[in-house]
Amino acid sequence: AMARQEELKRKRQALLDHEERNRRFIQAQVKEAQAKFGQDDDEDKPAHQPRVEKVSMSLKLESKSKLASVESKKSIQSAFGQDVDDKSGKDGAPSSSFDHETSWKGGKRSAVDAIMEEETRKRQRRDEDDERANRLDHWIQPGLVVKVMDKDVGDGAYYKQKGLVVRVHDTYVAEVRMLESRDVLRLDQVYLETVIPLVGRPVRVVNGIGRGALATLVSIDERAFCAAIQLTSGPKKGRTLPQVEYEDICK
């Protein structure tokens, strides 16, 4: 992944260097033309000759500007594997300096956009791989605050009561110490539910992307039964996950 990023950086730098050379070339041609016009004006020639010379130089200058614009466009598109369109202005008219500047800026934006899109696709692929690898059928971990959701436990005495998971047996069975009564119960995870704290409080990711990492609860969407969290530990530390199911995080 790092090698790919370095390659993209080198391509972008090479592209910018090439465009900078084109821009300097055009500026040099403009200065040369201006200097020549000044010399012609000082010479004692018939009135119609300076006009002819100016028209000729203008056409040459515009032709070179057009060529530089096309070459810049080719360098941008070829760097990212795009087809090159050699069309000039309407009806074959030479491109103006304004068109060249617009083309140069547009090409620069296209290069940056292409890099950003590639980075977005790479992140999405990594997230999909992470989701598949960390989406398991068990989520109970020591240290979690959970809620009892079975009315038959203790004849309903513990229904919707909260407790702390102090130990896990055989992956799926939690030893829970109830917060109010201090009673210790041994319950399968199917009888338990995750507890969502107030916004700004810490949570642990118990399933899916970032499983096992700590995070801060950023916001809650009660209609969609999901929350936004910012990871504070693990490989994705600092990353914000905008839509995490309630059952995938726990106090």
Buried (B, 14 or more C-beta within 10 A) or exposed (E): EEEEEEEBEEBBEEBEEBBEBBBEBBEEBBEEBEEEBEEBEEEEEEEEEBEEBBEEBEEEBBEBBBBBBBBBBBBBBEBBEEEEEEEBEEEEEBBBBEBBBEBBEEBBEBBEEBBEEBEEEEEEEBBEEBBEEBEEEEBBBEEBBBBBBBEEBBEEEBBEBBBBBEEBEEEBBBBBBBEEEEBEBEBEBEBBBBBBBEEEEEBBBBBBBBBEBBBBBBEBEEEEEBBBBBBBBBEBEEBEBEEBEBBBBBB
